[in-house]
């Protein structure tokens, strides 16, 4: 069973994602630590706060428009 980590982007006020980017390459332990969750309990969807966005941008090269969009880290198992 493989776990996938993706940053989903929602335009503020909308309930459908406008896009997503796979960030699995960052690594599950690094992501769990960033979001302050024990690795063995790191499942679900997590809102991306400014401190998360800054680190994710540095690790992935992603740009975050926190004024126009809301971002979430989605953890799913295949």
ABEGO torsion letter per residue (X at the ends): XBBBBBBBBBBBGBABBAEBBBAAAAEAAAAAAAAGBBAAABBEBBBBBAAAAAAAAAAAGBBBBAAABBBBBBBBBX
